[in-house]
Amino acid sequence: MSNDSTGLGIPVSRRALCVYCGELIDTAADHVFQLAYGWVENRKRGGSHATQFMERRNKYACKFCIALLRKGISPDQQSLFALNLYDDE
C-alpha cells in the first residue's frame, strides 16, 4: 500500500481501488487480495485441493476489508450513516 493517499508511490500500472472501501492500493504489494474464480475438488475429509483453471479478475481488496469479511462484518457497514447515502451520483 502507499504511504500517502495520492498514490504517487505506486506505479500507475499497479494502482487499483479496493472494491469495498475505495482505498488506493498497490496490486503487487503483500497482503493485497485479488478476486479469482476456478474449480476445487472436494476431499473426503473436507476442505478442498488447490484451485484448478483459476481465472484472476481485475478486482482487488485491501487486507483490512478482507479481515472484516472473515469476521462476518460487511466492510460497507462503516458507511451506514454517510450524509450522501441517497445522493444520485
N, C-alpha and C positions, 0 to 999 in steps of 0.2 A: 504494500500500500504506500501511498505517497505521504510525505510529511506535511504537505500543505493541501488545501482544498482546490488549488488551481490545476493540479496535475502536472505542473511543469517538470517534476522529477520523473515522470513516466513518459517513455517514448510514445508518440501518437499511435503507433501500430499496436501497442499493448494496453491502451486505455479502454475501459468499459465501465458501465454503471452497474451497481448491484441491483438486481431485479426487484429486491424487496425494499431497500432503504434509499436507493438512488445515489449512494456514495460512490465517488470515483475510485476505481480500483485498478491495480496492475494485474493483468491477466496471467502474467508469468510468475507472480510472487507466491511464496509459500502460503499455505492456508487459504487460498482462494479456490472456490468451488466452481466447477463447470457442469452444466446440465448435460446429461448423456442418456441415450436410450440403447437398449440391447436385449439380448436373451440370456437368462440364467437358468441353469439346470438345478432342480431341487435334489436334495440329498436325503437319504433315508433317516439320518439323524437330525434333520432340519437344516436350515440355512441354505446357502447356495454356493455354487462354484463361481469362478471368475466369469465376468460378463463376456459373452461372445458376440461378434458382429456389432461391436459398440459404435454408435454414431454420436459424435460430440456436437452439441448445438452451440450457437454463438450467444449463450446466456450465462451470466456469471453471478455469483453471490459471495458476499463477504463472510468471514469466519463468525462474526457476531450474529448475523441473521441466521446462519445455519445452526449455531448453538441454541438460539431461541426455538427454532423449529424442532430440534432434538428434544427439547423440554416440553414440547406441545404448546408453545406460545407462538402466536402469529406475529411476525415482525411488523405487520400492518397495524397491530393493536396500539402502537405508540401514537398513531395519528387519529385516534378516535375523536379527540377534542380539537382538531385543527379548525381554525376560523374559516378557511376557504374550502371546507368539506363539500359544499354543494355548488361551488363555482363551476361554470362551464368553461373549460379551457381547451 
